[in-house]
Amino acid sequence: MKQVPLGQTGISVSELCLGTMTWGTQNSEAEANAQMDLALERGVNFWDTAEMYPTNPVRAETAGGTETIIGNRLAKGGRDRVVLATKVTGLGQTIRPGQRVTGVAFTTALDASLQRLRTDYIDLYQLHWPDRGSYHFRQIWDYRPPHDRAAALAAMEEVLHAAEAAVAAGKIRAIGLSNETVWGAAQWLRLANEARLPRMMTIQNEYSLLCRQFDSDWAELSVMEDMTLLAYSPLACGLLSGKYAGDVIPEGTRRERTPDLGGRITPHVFPAVSVYLGLAREYGLDPCQMALAFTRRRPFPCIPIIGATRIEQLQANIAAADLALSDEVLAQIDALHREHPMPY
């Protein structure tokens, strides 16, 4: 498995990242262990989790369960083989309703994650959501930007000071963002530079053939600031596999638990899925591998996060690292994107 730089962290990671959010709901601990073993065997050494996982659904009573599963596995050995990322939740999230990510909350959540993960340090600690609000997860339809600039900047600086203390204590190696805006990322970077505080190194936002908000202003910031995109839902929650084609809900799938797939089921999505499935058939490609290979050919640094509920899915997704899309296929993807832009 090819290793790539993780922004300006000085850390090298696999070109695919292992997602873990189904471990503890859709996947048992034994199934999660099988996925971790396969990942290590195939060289996928970059793993992403969060204190609010597992999902489908997110519940306060199950929060932290995925980290515990990972911690149980790492306690048996192999921590030095893994680049581990996790996240602290923020305002409006289920496990601590109404609690912002203050400096104290940052430190408290970090210490709890370290305990569950049974490790002395976390390689990449991310802010799961900005407390200012977000347009991600289909919130863009009624998004209203915040207006209190001074309060937003003061909150950012408080978190950066908490991160500075955590880095000095050896608890984390680097920090990153998730579900952020371009303005937000630019301010995090500016404040860190001016006060010589830890720099946000990565951004974890949604990105796939069906969700390409990152292609404009975010792409420029990513390149200019060397901020790697950790692309979540690169298969659009399984839509790009074709298993939901015809608006079906197969037994045991995520859609059985979340019928609208987080707002991704719209009148426009299945026609868009159909053309990408047709393109994969035309060139004899696995549609999931095609979708993942696409993310690795973007003109900005991008590492897709691959998750799976079945080990066979994970095996196929890891194999996408060996697929190089031809210029002809990429040109056809561009044409199809123009015909079916942002179907959800």
Kinemage of the C-alpha trace (Angstrom):
@kinemage 1
@onewidth
@group {chain A} dominant
@subgroup {mainchain}
@vectorlist {calphas} color= white
{ca met a 1} P 0.000 0.000 0.000
{ca lys a 2} L 1.417 3.355 -1.058
{ca gln a 3} L 2.213 5.787 1.752
{ca val a 4} L 1.412 9.485 1.313
{ca pro a 5} L 2.165 12.574 3.425
{ca leu a 6} L -0.552 13.701 5.812
{ca gly a 7} L -0.465 17.416 5.116
{ca gln a 8} L 2.360 19.119 6.980
{ca thr a 9} L 2.287 16.723 9.943
{ca gly a 10} L 5.441 14.887 8.935
{ca ile a 11} L 3.413 11.676 9.246
{ca ser a 12} L 3.096 9.227 6.352
{ca val a 13} L -0.124 7.250 6.043
{ca ser a 14} L -1.694 4.725 3.696
{ca glu a 15} L -3.438 6.224 0.657
{ca leu a 16} L -6.704 4.781 1.983
{ca cys a 17} L -8.079 5.361 5.477
{ca leu a 18} L -10.086 2.747 7.369
{ca gly a 19} L -13.438 4.050 8.594
{ca thr a 20} L -14.903 2.543 11.739
{ca met a 21} L -18.271 4.155 12.445
{ca thr a 22} L -20.346 0.963 12.082
{ca trp a 23} L -18.357 -0.956 14.703
{ca gly a 24} L -20.686 -1.534 17.618
{ca thr a 25} L -23.989 -1.270 15.751
{ca gln a 26} L -23.923 -2.854 12.295
{ca asn a 27} L -20.682 -4.696 13.094
{ca ser a 28} L -19.849 -6.816 16.121
{ca glu a 29} L -16.497 -6.544 17.880
{ca ala a 30} L -15.398 -9.792 16.225
{ca glu a 31} L -16.233 -8.394 12.794
{ca ala a 32} L -14.386 -5.171 13.633
{ca asn a 33} L -11.328 -7.179 14.667
{ca ala a 34} L -11.415 -9.019 11.338
{ca gln a 35} L -11.492 -5.679 9.519
{ca met a 36} L -8.563 -4.325 11.547
{ca asp a 37} L -6.549 -7.472 10.882
{ca leu a 38} L -7.254 -7.259 7.149
{ca ala a 39} L -6.353 -3.573 7.083
{ca leu a 40} L -2.984 -4.202 8.701
{ca glu a 41} L -2.348 -7.160 6.410
{ca arg a 42} L -3.008 -4.987 3.344
{ca gly a 43} L -1.028 -1.989 4.611
{ca val a 44} L -3.947 0.282 5.534
{ca asn a 45} L -2.335 1.815 8.603
{ca phe a 46} L -4.475 4.975 8.839
{ca trp a 47} L -7.662 4.482 10.896
{ca asp a 48} L -10.354 7.052 11.659
{ca thr a 49} L -12.898 7.000 14.480
{ca ala a 50} L -14.743 9.436 16.771
{ca glu a 51} L -15.955 9.643 20.326
{ca met a 52} L -19.592 9.715 19.113
{ca tyr a 53} L -19.281 6.436 17.160
{ca pro a 54} L -20.898 4.025 16.463
{ca thr a 55} L -23.500 5.562 14.173
{ca asn a 56} L -26.689 4.196 12.592
{ca pro a 57} L -27.956 5.508 14.913
{ca val a 58} L -25.857 7.788 17.114
{ca arg a 59} L -26.957 7.408 20.721
{ca ala a 60} L -25.541 8.830 23.928
{ca glu a 61} L -25.619 5.374 25.519
{ca thr a 62} L -23.454 3.800 22.776
{ca ala a 63} L -21.062 6.719 22.257
{ca gly a 64} L -17.461 5.682 22.690
{ca gly a 65} L -18.221 2.086 21.821
{ca thr a 66} L -16.182 2.108 18.629
{ca glu a 67} L -13.157 3.580 20.393
{ca thr a 68} L -13.462 0.860 23.032
{ca ile a 69} L -13.450 -1.842 20.353
{ca ile a 70} L -10.326 -0.347 18.783
{ca gly a 71} L -8.689 0.022 22.189
{ca asn a 72} L -9.302 -3.622 23.009
{ca arg a 73} L -7.581 -4.603 19.763
{ca leu a 74} L -4.623 -2.247 20.209
{ca ala a 75} L -4.079 -3.456 23.764
{ca lys a 76} L -3.058 -6.787 22.242
{ca gly a 77} L -0.241 -5.080 20.314
{ca gly a 78} L 0.396 -3.224 17.105
{ca arg a 79} L -0.205 0.370 18.232
{ca asp a 80} L 3.048 1.413 16.572
{ca arg a 81} L 1.733 0.117 13.228
{ca val a 82} L -1.331 2.379 13.241
{ca val a 83} L -1.802 6.091 12.598
{ca leu a 84} L -4.891 6.714 14.687
{ca ala a 85} L -7.357 9.568 14.232
{ca thr a 86} L -10.383 10.393 16.345
{ca lys a 87} L -12.687 13.370 16.924
{ca val a 88} L -14.299 15.442 19.651
{ca thr a 89} L -17.985 16.243 19.194
{ca gly a 90} L -19.473 19.717 19.357
{ca leu a 91} L -22.603 21.772 19.733
{ca gly a 92} L -25.851 20.082 18.754
{ca gln a 93} L -24.512 16.540 18.647
{ca thr a 94} L -26.369 13.753 20.347
{ca ile a 95} L -23.948 12.642 23.039
{ca arg a 96} L -23.571 16.027 24.807
{ca pro a 97} L -26.443 18.267 23.675
{ca gly a 98} L -25.726 21.946 24.104
{ca gln a 99} L -22.031 21.574 24.952
{ca arg a 100} L -19.556 23.566 22.940
{ca val a 101} L -15.953 22.544 22.306
{ca thr a 102} L -14.309 24.801 24.841
{ca gly a 103} L -10.736 24.333 25.945
{ca val a 104} L -11.919 22.314 28.942
{ca ala a 105} L -14.284 20.201 26.840
{ca phe a 106} L -11.482 19.534 24.327
{ca thr a 107} L -9.170 18.262 27.065
{ca thr a 108} L -11.844 16.248 28.871
{ca ala a 109} L -12.984 14.516 25.688
{ca leu a 110} L -9.389 13.841 24.632
{ca asp a 111} L -8.557 12.173 27.942
{ca ala a 112} L -11.684 9.998 27.688
{ca ser a 113} L -10.788 8.946 24.142
{ca leu a 114} L -7.236 8.073 25.206
{ca gln a 115} L -8.641 5.859 27.957
{ca arg a 116} L -11.088 4.070 25.662
{ca leu a 117} L -8.483 3.648 22.930
{ca arg a 118} L -6.007 2.366 25.526
{ca thr a 119} L -3.182 4.433 24.133
{ca asp a 120} L -0.939 7.216 25.385
{ca tyr a 121} L -1.345 9.362 22.295
{ca ile a 122} L -3.578 10.070 19.321
{ca asp a 123} L -1.923 10.862 16.008
{ca leu a 124} L -4.645 13.151 14.644
{ca tyr a 125} L -7.281 14.736 16.878
{ca gln a 126} L -10.102 16.400 14.946
{ca leu a 127} L -13.002 18.733 15.718
{ca his a 128} L -16.026 16.817 14.447
{ca trp a 129} L -18.219 19.873 13.821
{ca pro a 130} L -17.723 23.629 14.152
{ca asp a 131} L -19.741 25.096 17.009
{ca arg a 132} L -20.690 27.970 14.687
{ca gly a 133} L -22.938 25.627 12.696
{ca ser a 134} L -22.357 23.934 9.355
{ca tyr a 135} L -23.776 23.510 5.864
{ca his a 136} L -22.725 19.864 5.668
{ca phe a 137} L -25.094 16.881 5.803
{ca arg a 138} L -27.711 18.637 3.675
{ca gln a 139} L -27.946 21.591 6.063
{ca ile a 140} L -26.998 23.868 3.170
{ca trp a 141} L -30.650 24.215 2.154
{ca asp a 142} L -31.394 26.446 5.135
{ca tyr a 143} L -27.857 27.420 6.146
{ca arg a 144} L -27.498 30.766 7.884
{ca pro a 145} L -23.931 31.877 8.572
{ca pro a 146} L -23.069 33.115 12.054
{ca his a 147} L -22.501 36.838 12.600
{ca asp a 148} L -20.520 37.061 15.840
{ca arg a 149} L -17.011 37.083 14.425
{ca ala a 150} L -15.296 38.052 17.662
{ca ala a 151} L -16.909 35.219 19.627
{ca ala a 152} L -16.066 32.681 16.904
{ca leu a 153} L -12.415 33.713 16.825
{ca ala a 154} L -12.114 33.748 20.616
{ca ala a 155} L -13.522 30.204 20.765
{ca met a 156} L -11.046 29.043 18.117
{ca glu a 157} L -8.095 30.520 19.969
{ca glu a 158} L -9.195 28.879 23.231
{ca val a 159} L -9.240 25.462 21.530
{ca leu a 160} L -5.825 26.079 19.955
{ca his a 161} L -4.353 26.786 23.378
{ca ala a 162} L -5.853 23.522 24.670
{ca ala a 163} L -4.337 21.737 21.670
{ca glu a 164} L -0.971 23.328 22.415
{ca ala a 165} L -1.082 21.900 25.931
{ca ala a 166} L -2.089 18.472 24.616
{ca val a 167} L 0.775 18.427 22.100
{ca ala a 168} L 3.238 19.502 24.799
{ca ala a 169} L 1.972 16.694 27.042
{ca gly a 170} L 2.452 14.154 24.260
{ca lys a 171} L -1.263 13.342 24.076
{ca ile a 172} L -1.670 14.258 20.401
{ca arg a 173} L 0.662 14.658 17.446
{ca ala a 174} L -1.510 16.819 15.196
{ca ile a 175} L -4.947 18.420 14.999
{ca gly a 176} L -7.487 18.651 12.200
{ca leu a 177} L -10.959 19.823 11.228
{ca ser a 178} L -14.145 18.156 10.036
{ca asn a 179} L -17.347 19.491 8.468
{ca glu a 180} L -15.734 22.937 8.335
{ca thr a 181} L -16.131 25.887 6.000
{ca val a 182} L -13.414 27.609 3.979
{ca trp a 183} L -13.699 30.746 6.103
{ca gly a 184} L -13.437 28.684 9.261
{ca ala a 185} L -10.348 26.813 8.085
{ca ala a 186} L -8.668 30.041 6.969
{ca gln a 187} L -9.238 31.580 10.401
{ca trp a 188} L -7.940 28.529 12.244
{ca leu a 189} L -4.789 28.723 10.126
{ca arg a 190} L -4.372 32.479 10.574
{ca leu a 191} L -4.785 32.348 14.347
{ca ala a 192} L -2.313 29.487 14.661
{ca asn a 193} L 0.240 31.320 12.544
{ca glu a 194} L -0.090 34.643 14.387
{ca ala a 195} L 0.035 33.138 17.903
{ca arg a 196} L 2.415 30.281 17.043
{ca leu a 197} L -0.131 27.708 18.107
{ca pro a 198} L -0.737 24.217 16.622
{ca arg a 199} L -1.853 24.293 12.997
{ca met a 200} L -4.921 22.512 11.676
{ca met a 201} L -3.398 19.952 9.329
{ca thr a 202} L -6.328 18.149 7.703
{ca ile a 203} L -9.968 18.595 6.805
{ca gln a 204} L -12.503 15.756 6.905
{ca asn a 205} L -15.471 16.687 4.703
{ca glu a 206} L -17.833 14.681 2.534
{ca tyr a 207} L -16.617 14.028 -1.012
{ca ser a 208} L -17.637 11.609 -3.745
{ca leu a 209} L -18.772 11.444 -7.357
{ca leu a 210} L -22.162 12.610 -6.077
{ca cys a 211} L -21.014 15.260 -3.574
{ca arg a 212} L -18.400 17.635 -4.922
{ca gln a 213} L -18.692 20.801 -2.837
{ca phe a 214} L -14.952 20.576 -2.233
{ca asp a 215} L -14.069 21.223 -5.879
{ca ser a 216} L -13.992 25.035 -5.750
{ca asp a 217} L -12.822 27.288 -2.895
{ca trp a 218} L -12.001 24.338 -0.675
{ca ala a 219} L -9.798 22.808 -3.359
{ca glu a 220} L -7.772 26.007 -3.611
{ca leu a 221} L -7.291 26.272 0.140
{ca ser a 222} L -6.369 22.582 0.346
{ca val a 223} L -3.614 22.991 -2.234
{ca met a 224} L -2.301 26.373 -1.137
{ca glu a 225} L -2.193 25.409 2.541
{ca asp a 226} L -1.273 21.734 2.039
{ca met a 227} L -4.362 20.670 3.994
{ca thr a 228} L -5.227 17.090 3.072
{ca leu a 229} L -8.878 16.198 2.507
{ca leu a 230} L -9.967 13.076 4.367
{ca ala a 231} L -12.976 12.287 2.193
{ca tyr a 232} L -15.813 10.687 4.091
{ca ser a 233} L -18.669 8.862 2.347
{ca pro a 234} L -16.661 8.440 -0.899
{ca leu a 235} L -19.213 5.792 -1.942
{ca ala a 236} L -22.127 8.043 -0.947
{ca cys a 237} L -23.224 5.670 1.830
{ca gly a 238} L -23.273 2.763 -0.612
{ca leu a 239} L -25.309 4.489 -3.329
{ca leu a 240} L -22.403 4.228 -5.777
{ca ser a 241} L -22.216 0.462 -5.260
{ca gly a 242} L -25.589 0.134 -6.971
{ca lys a 243} L -27.150 -1.856 -4.133
{ca tyr a 244} L -29.934 0.699 -3.708
{ca ala a 245} L -30.589 1.146 -7.436
{ca gly a 246} L -34.309 1.111 -8.139
{ca asp a 247} L -34.897 2.733 -4.736
{ca val a 248} L -34.711 -0.594 -2.892
{ca ile a 249} L -33.745 -1.189 0.752
{ca pro a 250} L -31.837 -4.477 1.042
{ca glu a 251} L -31.940 -6.243 4.373
{ca gly a 252} L -29.039 -5.548 6.686
{ca thr a 253} L -27.898 -2.384 4.886
{ca arg a 254} L -27.478 1.081 6.316
{ca arg a 255} L -30.621 2.176 4.521
{ca glu a 256} L -32.634 -0.273 6.597
{ca arg a 257} L -31.659 1.812 9.632
{ca thr a 258} L -31.582 5.217 7.904
{ca pro a 259} L -34.022 5.133 4.947
{ca asp a 260} L -33.075 8.542 3.528
{ca leu a 261} L -29.319 7.956 4.017
{ca gly a 262} L -28.926 11.277 5.749
{ca gly a 263} L -30.835 13.199 3.087
{ca arg a 264} L -29.059 11.577 0.157
{ca ile a 265} L -32.202 9.953 -1.254
{ca thr a 266} L -33.716 12.525 -3.620
{ca pro a 267} L -35.555 12.419 -6.974
{ca his a 268} L -32.239 13.201 -8.677
{ca val a 269} L -29.921 10.691 -7.035
{ca phe a 270} L -30.847 7.436 -8.763
{ca pro a 271} L -30.502 8.844 -12.322
{ca ala a 272} L -27.032 10.074 -11.316
{ca val a 273} L -26.120 6.719 -9.785
{ca ser a 274} L -27.333 4.967 -12.936
{ca val a 275} L -24.961 6.819 -15.247
{ca tyr a 276} L -21.940 6.099 -13.069
{ca leu a 277} L -22.887 2.441 -12.823
{ca gly a 278} L -23.226 2.408 -16.610
{ca leu a 279} L -19.782 3.937 -17.011
{ca ala a 280} L -18.253 1.288 -14.743
{ca arg a 281} L -19.951 -1.478 -16.753
{ca glu a 282} L -18.752 0.019 -20.043
{ca tyr a 283} L -15.123 -0.173 -18.946
{ca gly a 284} L -15.368 -3.388 -16.932
{ca leu a 285} L -14.734 -1.666 -13.616
{ca asp a 286} L -16.056 -2.374 -10.151
{ca pro a 287} L -18.203 0.734 -9.454
{ca cys a 288} L -16.940 1.117 -5.891
{ca gln a 289} L -13.330 0.845 -6.975
{ca met a 290} L -13.955 3.366 -9.741
{ca ala a 291} L -15.487 5.811 -7.277
{ca leu a 292} L -12.588 5.429 -4.837
{ca ala a 293} L -9.938 5.664 -7.558
{ca phe a 294} L -11.581 8.903 -8.712
{ca thr a 295} L -10.982 10.526 -5.319
{ca arg a 296} L -7.281 9.657 -5.510
{ca arg a 297} L -6.913 11.487 -8.851
{ca arg a 298} L -8.148 14.876 -7.694
{ca pro a 299} L -5.995 18.000 -8.157
{ca phe a 300} L -5.772 18.398 -4.369
{ca pro a 301} L -4.454 16.023 -1.680
{ca cys a 302} L -7.223 13.536 -0.901
{ca ile a 303} L -7.410 10.336 1.136
{ca pro a 304} L -10.757 8.511 0.952
{ca ile a 305} L -12.118 6.921 4.112
{ca ile a 306} L -13.352 3.425 3.345
{ca gly a 307} L -15.870 1.740 5.639
{ca ala a 308} L -17.617 -1.587 5.264
{ca thr a 309} L -20.093 -3.787 7.059
{ca arg a 310} L -18.835 -6.978 5.393
{ca ile a 311} L -15.249 -8.132 5.088
{ca glu a 312} L -15.760 -8.826 1.362
{ca gln a 313} L -16.677 -5.177 0.840
{ca leu a 314} L -13.544 -4.056 2.634
{ca gln a 315} L -11.364 -6.394 0.560
{ca ala a 316} L -12.805 -4.963 -2.664
{ca asn a 317} L -12.478 -1.367 -1.476
{ca ile a 318} L -8.839 -1.813 -0.462
{ca ala a 319} L -8.142 -3.166 -3.945
{ca ala a 320} L -9.112 0.255 -5.327
{ca ala a 321} L -5.606 1.395 -4.392
{ca asp a 322} L -4.337 -0.681 -7.324
{ca leu a 323} L -6.716 0.892 -9.853
{ca ala a 324} L -5.572 3.754 -12.087
{ca leu a 325} L -8.390 5.330 -14.081
{ca ser a 326} L -7.648 6.141 -17.706
{ca asp a 327} L -7.872 9.680 -19.032
{ca glu a 328} L -10.850 8.534 -21.084
{ca val a 329} L -12.771 7.365 -18.019
{ca leu a 330} L -11.916 10.564 -16.156
{ca ala a 331} L -13.139 12.647 -19.102
{ca gln a 332} L -16.417 10.765 -19.096
{ca ile a 333} L -16.766 11.297 -15.344
{ca asp a 334} L -16.351 15.042 -15.944
{ca ala a 335} L -19.068 14.961 -18.590
{ca leu a 336} L -21.441 12.996 -16.368
{ca his a 337} L -20.839 15.414 -13.506
{ca arg a 338} L -21.970 18.293 -15.702
{ca glu a 339} L -25.145 16.390 -16.546
{ca his a 340} L -25.862 15.379 -12.934
{ca pro a 341} L -24.342 18.022 -10.624
{ca met a 342} L -24.963 17.654 -6.891
{ca pro a 343} L -27.967 15.307 -6.962
{ca tyr a 344} L -28.495 15.730 -3.201
